[in-house]
Amino acid sequence: MLDLKWIRENPQALDAALARRGAAPAAEAVLDLDKRHRGVTTELQALQGWRNDVSKQIGQVKGKGGDAQPLMDEVAAIKTNMTELEEEEKRLGEQVRGLLLTIPNILHASVPEGRDETANVEVRKWGTPRAFNFAPKEHGDIGAALGLMDFDQAAVMSGARFVVLKGALARLERALAQFMLDTHTGENGYTEVNPPLLVRDTALLGTGQLPKFGDDLFQTTAGHYLIPTSEVSLTNLAAERILDGAQLPLRMTAFTPCFRSEAGAAGKDTKGMIRNHQFEKVELVSITTPEESEAELERMTKCAEGILQKLELPHRVLALCAGDVGFGSNRTYDLEVWLPGQNTFREISSCSNTGEFQARRMNARFRPAGETKGTRFVHTLNGSGLAVGRTLVAVLENYQEQDGTVRIPAVLKPYMGGIEVLTPAAKIL
C-alpha cells in the first residue's frame, strides 16, 4: 500500500508511475475521497469542541441555580449529529483504504520500460543447452513412459491441472525439495520455517493477493484461504510487529504445497506440470531495512540461481519491464530454465523487492539499532528458491536419454537412496 501523505504531495508522480505500468490514473479519485474523509473529520472535531464548550456552560448554569435544560438538549442534539458523522467518517475511511489497496506499487527507477514480457531485458545467462542426438521429449511424455507420472487418474479424482507422481519420480521431487532446503539453510543463511497452509483474509491483504487476485485463491467454507505461496505465511510473521533493527535482515525459507485456481490462465499450459492447481515450492523471504533491500534482492536472486547451477541446468536471468512487474513489487528478476522438450526458456523463479508496500499493509516496522524512539517500515522481499515441480520438469527434460531413462543429477544422488537412473517402473496403481 502506498503512503497517503505521499500521494497528497505527489499526485502527478503517482499517475506518472501508474502510466509506466500501463495502469489508469488514480490520484484524482484518491484525493477526492481523502478530501471528503478529512472534511468529515474536521467537522467532527469542531462538534467535539462545541459539545465541550456547551457542557462547561451547563455546569456553570447549574452552579448558579439556573435552568440548564436548553443547553442539555443542545448537547444531546450535538451528540446525535456526531454519531452520524462518526459512522460517515468510518465509512469514508474504509473507502480510502479500500481504494489504496487496489493501487500497485511504485516501480524502481531502474526497471526497464515496456508494456509486456517482450520488453523484458536479459541480464545474464548461465550454461549451454545440451546438444541432443535425438529429438528430446517433453516431461509429460517422459514421466508417462516411465509409468511414474499419471495425469489421467489425477483428473478422475480432482479434475484438470493435477498430477500423481509415483515411485522414484515422487522421491526425486522430494529430493529436490530437501536439496534446496539444505542449500538455503546450510549455505545461504536462511532459517527453515514450517508455516500454516491456511490463512485469514487479513494475511492475504497484507501481502497483496487480496483484493486484486481473489479469483486466483481457493477459500474454505470456514473462511480460511489456502496459501498460493508460502510468501504469505512467512512475510506475515512480521505483521503488526516492531522488530529490532539490529536483528535485520531476517531470512526465511519454507517448503510447502501451494494452491492456485489459475483463473487467468485459461488455455495456457493445460498439459503437463507447468501450471497446476496444486504444486510444491521452496520459498525465500527476507525482511530488511530500506537501506539494504536492493542489495538483498541481488543476494536472493543469486541464491536461487545457485540451485540451478548446482543442478547444472542452463538458465537466464531477466529484469522484468514496467508492464510485466507484479502488482506488489517495485522490481523483479525472473529466472528462466532451459526446457529442451519445449525448445525454450520457461520461468522457474521470480525474485522481487516490494519495498515498504507490504509492510504498510500489514503494519510491519522496525526500530533502528541504537534508537529508543521512532520506528520505520521494513522492506520485504520474496522469491522462489525454486518452484519444485518446474525444477523436476527441467531435470526430466535436460537429463533424459534416448532409451527413455533419466539420469539423476550428481547433487541429488545422496537423496535418492542409491537410485542413479530413472527407469520404467513395474505397474503402480
C-alpha positions in Angstrom: 0.0 0.0 0.0 1.2 3.5 -0.8 1.7 6.3 1.6 -1.4 8.6 1.5 0.6 11.6 2.6 3.0 11.0 -0.3 0.0 10.8 -2.7 -1.3 14.1 -1.4 2.0 15.8 -2.0 2.8 14.0 -5.3 -0.4 13.3 -7.2 1.2 13.8 -10.6 4.1 11.5 -9.7 1.6 8.8 -8.8 -0.2 9.0 -12.1 3.1 9.0 -14.0 4.2 5.9 -12.1 0.9 4.1 -12.9 1.3 5.1 -16.5 4.7 3.3 -16.6 2.7 0.1 -15.7 0.1 0.9 -18.3 -2.4 1.4 -15.5 -5.1 4.1 -15.3 -4.5 7.3 -13.2 -5.7 7.2 -9.6 -4.6 10.4 -7.9 -7.8 12.3 -8.5 -10.1 9.6 -7.1 -7.9 9.1 -4.1 -7.6 12.8 -3.3 -11.3 13.4 -3.8 -12.2 10.6 -1.4 -9.5 11.7 1.0 -10.8 15.3 1.0 -14.3 14.2 1.8 -13.0 12.0 4.6 -10.9 14.8 6.1 -13.8 17.2 5.8 -15.9 14.9 8.0 -13.1 14.5 10.4 -12.7 18.3 10.7 -16.5 18.7 11.2 -16.4 16.1 13.9 -13.5 17.8 15.7 -15.5 21.1 15.6 -18.6 19.4 17.0 -16.5 17.9 19.8 -15.2 21.3 20.7 -18.7 22.8 20.6 -20.0 20.0 22.8 -17.2 20.6 25.3 -18.0 24.3 25.5 -21.7 23.7 26.0 -21.0 21.1 28.6 -19.0 23.6 30.5 -21.8 26.1 30.3 -24.2 23.5 31.7 -22.0 23.2 34.8 -21.8 27.0 35.2 -25.6 27.4 34.8 -26.3 24.7 37.3 -23.8 26.1 39.7 -25.8 29.4 39.7 -29.1 27.5 40.1 -30.3 28.3 36.6 -32.2 26.2 34.0 -29.7 24.1 32.1 -32.2 22.0 30.2 -31.9 24.0 26.9 -28.2 23.5 27.0 -28.6 19.8 27.8 -31.0 19.5 24.8 -28.3 21.2 22.7 -25.7 18.7 23.8 -28.0 15.8 23.0 -28.5 17.1 19.5 -24.8 17.6 19.0 -24.2 14.0 20.2 -26.8 12.7 17.7 -25.1 14.6 14.9 -21.7 13.4 16.0 -22.8 9.7 15.9 -24.0 10.1 12.3 -20.7 11.8 11.4 -18.6 9.2 13.1 -20.3 6.5 11.0 -19.7 8.6 7.9 -16.1 9.1 8.9 -15.6 5.4 9.4 -17.3 4.6 6.0 -15.2 7.1 4.1 -12.0 5.9 5.9 -12.7 2.4 4.8 -13.3 3.5 1.3 -10.0 5.4 1.2 -8.1 2.4 2.5 -10.0 0.1 0.1 -9.0 2.3 -2.8 -5.4 2.4 -1.7 -5.4 -1.4 -1.6 -6.1 -1.5 -5.3 -3.2 0.7 -6.4 0.0 -1.1 -7.4 3.5 -0.4 -6.1 5.7 2.4 -7.4 8.3 0.9 -9.7 12.0 1.3 -9.0 13.7 3.8 -11.4 15.9 1.0 -12.8 13.0 -1.0 -14.1 13.2 -1.2 -17.9 10.3 0.5 -19.9 7.9 -1.7 -21.8 4.3 -2.9 -21.9 4.7 -6.7 -21.7 7.1 -9.6 -21.4 8.5 -9.0 -24.8 10.3 -5.9 -23.4 12.0 -7.8 -20.5 15.8 -7.5 -20.5 18.2 -10.4 -20.3 20.7 -9.6 -17.6 22.9 -12.7 -17.8 22.8 -16.3 -19.0 24.4 -19.4 -17.5 25.2 -22.8 -19.1 25.0 -24.1 -22.6 21.9 -26.2 -23.6 22.8 -29.8 -24.2 23.1 -30.9 -27.8 20.9 -34.0 -28.2 21.5 -36.6 -30.9 17.8 -37.4 -30.7 14.5 -35.4 -30.5 14.1 -34.6 -26.8 10.7 -35.3 -25.3 8.6 -33.1 -23.1 8.4 -34.0 -19.4 4.8 -35.3 -19.6 5.7 -37.9 -22.2 8.9 -38.9 -20.3 7.0 -39.4 -17.0 4.2 -41.3 -18.6 6.5 -43.6 -20.4 8.3 -44.3 -17.2 5.0 -45.2 -15.6 5.7 -42.7 -12.8 3.5 -39.7 -13.8 -0.3 -40.0 -14.1 -2.5 -37.1 -15.3 -5.5 -39.3 -16.2 -6.2 -40.7 -12.8 -5.4 -37.4 -11.2 -8.2 -35.9 -13.4 -10.6 -38.7 -12.3 -10.3 -37.7 -8.6 -9.5 -33.9 -8.9 -10.1 -32.7 -12.5 -7.7 -30.9 -14.8 -4.4 -29.4 -13.7 -3.4 -32.1 -11.2 -0.9 -34.9 -11.4 0.1 -38.0 -9.5 3.8 -38.8 -9.1 4.8 -42.3 -8.2 7.8 -44.3 -7.1 11.2 -43.0 -7.9 9.7 -39.9 -9.5 7.9 -38.9 -6.3 11.2 -39.5 -4.5 13.0 -37.3 -7.0 10.6 -34.4 -6.3 11.2 -34.9 -2.5 14.9 -35.0 -3.1 14.8 -31.7 -5.0 13.0 -30.0 -2.1 15.4 -31.4 0.5 18.4 -30.4 -1.6 17.0 -26.8 -1.9 16.3 -26.5 1.8 19.7 -27.9 2.8 21.4 -25.4 0.5 19.4 -22.4 1.6 19.8 -23.2 5.3 23.3 -24.6 5.3 25.0 -22.3 2.8 22.7 -19.2 2.2 21.8 -18.3 5.8 18.0 -18.8 5.6 16.1 -20.2 8.6 13.7 -23.0 7.7 10.1 -22.5 8.8 7.1 -24.8 8.7 4.2 -22.3 8.4 0.4 -22.6 8.2 -1.1 -23.5 4.8 -4.5 -21.9 5.8 -4.6 -18.2 6.4 -7.2 -15.5 7.1 -8.0 -12.8 4.6 -6.0 -10.2 6.6 -2.8 -12.2 5.8 -3.6 -12.1 2.1 -4.4 -8.4 2.2 -1.1 -7.8 3.9 0.9 -9.4 1.1 -1.2 -8.0 -1.7 -3.0 -11.1 -3.0 -6.3 -9.5 -1.9 -8.3 -7.8 -3.1 -6.9 -7.8 -6.6 -6.2 -11.6 -7.0 -9.1 -13.0 -5.1 -10.3 -15.1 -8.1 -7.0 -17.0 -8.1 -7.4 -18.2 -4.5 -9.1 -21.2 -3.0 -11.3 -20.4 0.0 -12.6 -22.9 2.5 -16.1 -23.0 3.9 -14.7 -21.9 7.3 -13.4 -18.6 5.8 -9.8 -19.5 5.5 -7.8 -19.4 2.3 -5.3 -22.0 1.0 -2.0 -20.2 0.5 -1.0 -19.5 -3.1 2.6 -19.3 -1.9 4.3 -19.5 1.5 5.4 -15.9 0.9 2.1 -15.1 2.5 2.8 -17.1 5.7 6.5 -16.1 6.0 6.0 -12.4 5.4 3.1 -12.2 7.9 5.4 -13.4 10.6 6.3 -9.7 10.8 2.7 -8.4 10.7 1.7 -5.9 13.5 5.2 -6.1 15.0 8.1 -3.8 15.7 11.3 -5.6 15.0 14.7 -4.9 16.4 16.7 -3.3 13.6 19.9 -4.9 15.0 18.4 -8.3 14.1 17.7 -7.5 10.5 17.9 -8.9 7.9 15.6 -11.9 8.7 15.9 -14.6 6.0 13.4 -17.4 6.0 12.7 -20.4 3.7 9.8 -22.9 3.6 8.8 -25.9 1.5 5.1 -26.1 1.2 2.3 -27.1 -1.2 0.8 -24.0 -2.9 -2.7 -23.7 -4.3 -3.9 -21.5 -7.2 -7.0 -21.6 -9.3 -5.1 -20.2 -12.3 -8.2 -18.1 -13.1 -6.3 -16.0 -15.6 -4.5 -18.9 -17.3 -7.4 -20.4 -19.3 -5.9 -22.3 -22.3 -2.3 -21.9 -21.1 -0.1 -24.9 -20.2 -3.1 -27.2 -19.9 -0.8 -30.2 -20.4 1.9 -31.2 -18.0 3.1 -29.8 -14.7 4.0 -26.2 -15.6 0.7 -24.7 -14.3 -1.1 -26.9 -11.9 -3.7 -26.0 -9.2 -1.5 -27.7 -6.6 2.2 -27.6 -6.7 5.2 -27.5 -4.3 7.7 -24.7 -3.9 10.6 -23.7 -1.8 10.1 -20.0 -1.0 12.6 -17.4 0.1 11.6 -14.3 2.2 13.8 -11.5 3.5 12.8 -8.8 5.9 15.3 -6.0 6.0 15.9 -2.3 6.2 15.3 0.2 3.4 19.0 0.8 3.0 19.8 -2.9 2.4 16.8 -4.1 0.4 18.3 -3.6 -3.1 21.5 -5.5 -2.1 19.2 -8.2 -0.6 17.4 -8.6 -3.9 20.6 -9.2 -5.7 21.7 -11.7 -3.0 18.3 -13.6 -3.1 18.5 -13.9 -6.8 22.0 -15.3 -6.6 20.8 -17.8 -4.0 18.0 -19.0 -6.4 20.4 -19.1 -9.3 22.8 -21.2 -7.3 20.3 -24.0 -7.1 20.1 -24.2 -10.9 23.9 -24.1 -11.2 24.4 -26.9 -8.7 21.8 -28.9 -10.8 23.7 -27.9 -13.9 20.6 -26.6 -15.6 21.1 -23.9 -18.2 19.2 -20.7 -17.4 19.0 -17.0 -17.8 18.1 -14.0 -15.6 15.6 -11.4 -16.8 14.9 -7.9 -15.5 11.2 -7.5 -15.9 9.9 -4.4 -17.7 7.4 -1.9 -16.2 4.4 -3.6 -17.8 5.4 -7.1 -16.5 6.4 -6.4 -12.9 3.8 -7.8 -10.4 1.3 -5.7 -8.5 3.1 -5.6 -5.2 6.7 -5.4 -6.5 8.9 -2.4 -7.3 11.4 -4.5 -9.1 11.6 -8.2 -10.2 14.1 -10.6 -11.6 12.8 -13.7 -13.3 14.9 -16.9 -13.6 14.1 -19.0 -16.7 15.4 -22.5 -17.1 16.0 -24.2 -20.5 13.5 -26.9 -21.4 14.8 -28.8 -24.4 11.5 -30.6 -24.8 9.8 -27.3 -25.5 12.9 -25.8 -27.0 12.6 -22.6 -24.9 13.3 -21.0 -21.6 10.5 -21.1 -19.0 10.1 -19.2 -15.7 11.2 -21.2 -12.7 11.6 -18.4 -10.1 10.7 -14.7 -9.6 12.7 -12.7 -7.0 11.0 -9.4 -6.1 11.6 -6.4 -3.8 8.3 -5.0 -2.6 9.9 -2.1 -0.6 7.6 -1.0 2.1 4.5 -1.8 0.1 3.6 -5.0 2.0 4.9 -3.6 5.3 2.4 -0.7 5.2 -0.5 -3.1 4.5 0.5 -5.3 7.5 2.0 -2.6 9.8 5.4 -4.3 9.9 8.0 -1.9 11.4 11.5 -1.9 12.9 13.3 0.3 15.4 16.7 1.3 14.1 19.6 -0.1 16.1 20.7 2.2 18.9 17.4 4.2 19.0 14.8 4.0 21.7 12.0 6.0 20.0 10.6 6.1 16.5 10.0 3.3 14.0 10.2 2.8 10.3 8.6 0.3 7.9 10.6 -2.7 7.0 11.3 -3.7 3.4 10.1 -7.2 2.4 11.4 -9.4 -0.4 10.3 -12.8 -1.8 11.5 -15.3 -4.3 11.2 -18.9 -5.4 14.2 -20.9 -4.4 12.8 -22.8 -6.5 9.4 -24.0 -7.8 10.0 -27.7 -7.1 7.6 -29.1 -9.8 9.1 -26.9 -12.5 12.6 -27.9 -11.4 11.5 -31.6 -11.7 10.3 -30.8 -15.2 13.7 -29.3 -16.1 15.6 -32.3 -14.7 13.4 -34.7 -16.6 13.9 -32.9 -19.9 17.6 -32.0 -19.6 18.7 -35.3 -18.2 16.7 -37.6 -20.4 18.3 -40.3 -22.6 17.3 -41.8 -25.9 16.1 -45.0 -24.3 13.6 -43.2 -22.2 15.6 -43.3 -18.9 16.6 -40.2 -16.9 19.9 -39.6 -15.2 19.9 -38.3 -11.7 21.9 -35.0 -11.2 25.0 -35.6 -9.2 23.9 -33.3 -6.3 20.7 -35.2 -5.9 22.2 -38.7 -5.7 22.8 -38.5 -1.9 19.0 -38.0 -1.5 17.9 -40.9 -3.8 18.9 -44.0 -1.8 21.2 -45.4 -4.4 19.0 -44.6 -7.4 21.1 -43.1 -10.2 18.8 -43.5 -13.2 15.0 -43.4 -13.5 13.9 -46.5 -15.5 10.4 -47.7 -16.5 8.7 -49.0 -13.3 6.6 -52.0 -12.7 2.9 -51.1 -12.9 1.9 -49.0 -9.9 -1.7 -48.2 -9.2 
